[in-house]
Amino acid sequence: MSVENIRNIAFAGQAGAGKTTLIERLLFETKAIVQMGEVERGTTVCDYDTQSKSRQHSLNPTPVHFKHNNHQVNILDTPGMPDFIGRSISILPAVETVAMVVDGLNGTGILTERMLTVASQRDKCRLIVINKIDAEEVQLAEQLSALQEEFGAEVLPLNLPDESGQGVVDCYFKPDNNAATLFSSVQEAHDALVDQVVEVDEELMEIYLEQGQELNPDQLHNPFEKALRSGHLIPVCFVSAKTGAGIPELLRIITELMPTPLEGNPPLFMNNDEEVNLEPSEDGHVVAHVFKVEVDPFMGRLAMIRVHQGTITAASQLYIGDSSKSFKVSHLFQMQGKERIEIEKAVAGDICAIAKVDELEFDSVLHDSHDEDHFHLKSLELPPPMFSLAIQPTRRGDEQKLSETLKKITAEDPSLVVSHRVRLNETLLTGVGELHLQAALNQMEEQFKLVVKTSQPSIDYRETITRAAEGHYRHKKQTGGAGQFGEVYLRIRPLPRGEGFRFLDKVVGGAIPGTFIPAVEKGIRQIMEEGAIAGFEMQDIEAEVYDGKHHSVDSKEIAFVAAGRKAFLEAVKAAGPTILEPVVNVTITVPGSYMGDVSGDIATHRGIITDSRMDGQNNAVLLCQSPISEMGDYSQRLKSLASGEGTFTMEFSHFDPVPNAVQQELCKGYEVKELA
């Protein structure tokens, strides 16, 4: 298939909008499948994995394809649940167009808004498909008005529901001004489209305004594509995935109006720090991008690839990034859900898959010449993972299996993050939300046969002091043979937040020989790491050793380590020790109607609202500071407070003292370990 006849489209939208059913209908109407599957029965092409079937919602992006009127249409079905928005965003580099499916009954949700915004930021053309036009009590005119109010005057219908609401009437290709519509009129919709499109083409506008000529679709095609590319037009069409109403019209819109790889905005490739323009032609060097990876315990690694330039065949020798070693493709596939269809070649514009190349990772760039060694796509801004669980294997000896499994599931999902907290001896799995992590844990158990124990992550408390103090200790030990002797005098004082630890040697006259000063510092640093009052790492302290005594025979390193520890502990107890807790900056976005409830919740959990504003789309943006100990369950709290329509991000800000009651509880029963 030539690049002029290829269309690549991601279908996105809020869960329940009917994306998967709509794609199933398109596959059926184009005879790519012989019978329509059903989401409720778990028989659709896109929802083939166990979790998507059981939840009756897509959890993973899935590629499918069909042919229509000599066009190759590649579609990516994306998850619609907010916890999985990172997976939806991650596939955007593979397409020219994002088709946002909107529920005709319930309208848009926060995921719809975010995906349309991200699509615009990535220079993707946008199409809105209003589904369920056959539903009872559907208010289609109100839905279109709400979309126009939310996303601007560039949101315009290409067709309208007919008078019965069970079909659609064309307003673009061959408009029939006498056709009865459910609302508005064919003439009004057609004129609005033409007015919007000609604004990007001065020559055509002159013909349209001065000569009053009626413009046909062929004249409008190039400015229509330009309006799509610039975001000056977001076309809307109406369908019913259930009955098939509007499907022939949607197929025509996809194949005749949505951009080819030649017409869409160019992919955001960089060569080191310089932008690169690729030619989407079958000739020239191969440049391709990995937009998704699947890891099957039996079938191995499968990398989904968008070819941006050149032609890939089974015999192609390709490089990955700046690697000097090439690999042979061997087998090239086209994906239809879980089905792999082997193909001979993939040309610029194609979406395909390569199997069993372990070095292929998400965001890898493939090429066949060292001229492209440093090519990479402009980084995607994925939602920062905010919800963490500490995990460990249930069976002793499974630590290596856990490590390998975590590598596999994070290879599949770029919005999952694994971190290791060495000091706390914890492995953290962090995702966008609770449901996101639950899906990852289920995958580990079902697919990789690994069961893990989970717990809330430990809070990384710290200890410090609030005033200056002095400490002294004489370590003297006689055990029959050679003894141990060391005496240390020191002063400590608090440092500004974030300064860490500073050690000063102010000993004069050889009271402590220079060879033993490192031992004193070692003893102090041991307590800094172990904690003095509750077992947490200490910070922001300056320790100054200014005097001491030694014995020519009995003084040893171990004696001054012990003396340094005890003198430092004595000083800390006199210096107003306190426990610090990490405080995070939190940015919360919710519909304006939930602002009061969300603000009140933050306040009751020791948080402070530092600023608030409206974002122009009737969403409230709250800037807050909160102890991280109060944020462990915030994903669930916000979901409950904002009916699932809130989002938040957080990042570390600083440490603050904990309340006295909390400090007393944390210190209860703690004793410093004696030096062995």
Number of C-alpha atoms within 10 A of each C-alpha: 13 14 18 16 20 23 26 25 25 26 24 30 34 26 22 17 25 25 29 31 21 23 22 25 24 23 21 17 19 16 13 17 16 10 14 17 19 15 23 12 10 19 15 20 24 29 27 18 16 15 17 18 19 14 13 18 22 26 26 24 24 24 24 22 21 18 16 18 11 11 18 20 21 24 25 28 26 29 27 30 19 24 23 26 25 23 23 24 25 21 23 22 24 27 25 28 29 25 27 25 30 27 24 27 19 14 21 21 20 18 22 20 18 15 22 22 14 17 21 16 11 19 22 28 29 24 26 24 26 25 26 26 26 21 14 9 9 17 14 23 14 13 19 20 15 14 20 15 12 15 15 14 15 20 24 23 23 25 26 27 26 17 14 11 19 18 21 26 25 22 24 21 16 11 16 15 16 9 14 17 19 17 14 12 20 24 16 11 20 23 13 17 22 20 13 19 24 23 16 18 15 11 10 17 17 14 14 16 12 8 9 10 11 10 13 12 14 10 12 18 14 16 20 26 23 22 21 27 23 16 16 20 23 23 23 23 26 29 28 24 23 16 14 18 21 24 21 15 18 20 17 14 17 21 20 17 18 26 27 24 25 17 16 22 20 18 22 16 20 17 16 13 11 8 15 16 11 16 17 24 21 19 12 14 20 25 26 29 25 24 21 28 25 19 21 13 12 8 10 12 22 21 26 27 26 27 27 25 22 22 21 26 16 17 14 18 17 22 23 22 18 15 12 9 9 15 14 13 18 14 17 21 23 24 19 19 19 14 12 13 12 15 14 13 17 23 24 26 31 28 30 25 24 21 20 15 14 11 10 22 22 21 23 21 28 27 27 21 15 15 11 21 19 15 23 23 18 16 10 16 12 16 18 17 21 20 24 25 22 21 19 19 17 13 11 7 9 15 13 10 14 19 14 12 21 18 14 19 21 18 20 21 20 20 22 24 20 16 12 12 13 8 11 12 10 16 19 22 23 21 27 26 21 19 17 22 20 13 16 19 21 16 19 19 14 13 15 18 13 18 19 16 12 17 11 13 19 14 14 15 20 23 25 28 24 16 15 18 20 21 21 21 22 20 19 15 13 10 7 6 7 11 15 21 24 27 24 29 21 24 21 24 20 20 19 9 13 11 12 15 15 16 15 15 16 10 19 12 7 11 15 23 14 12 10 19 19 15 21 28 22 19 23 23 22 17 22 25 16 18 23 27 25 22 20 24 21 26 23 20 26 17 23 20 25 16 19 21 16 21 14 7 10 17 22 18 20 20 24 31 25 28 27 34 26 23 25 32 23 18 24 26 16 16 21 13 17 23 26 23 20 19 22 21 21 23 18 21 26 24 20 16 12 18 19 11 12 19 18 13 15 18 14 10 13 12 22 18 17 11 11 16 13 14 12 8 12 13 19 21 21 20 20 20 23 22 23 21 18 14 20 17 14 18 20 15 15 22 14 12 17 19 12 17 17 24 22 20 16 20 14 14 14 15 19 16 17 17 12 11 8 11 16 14 10 17 15 10 9 12 12 13 11 8 11 5
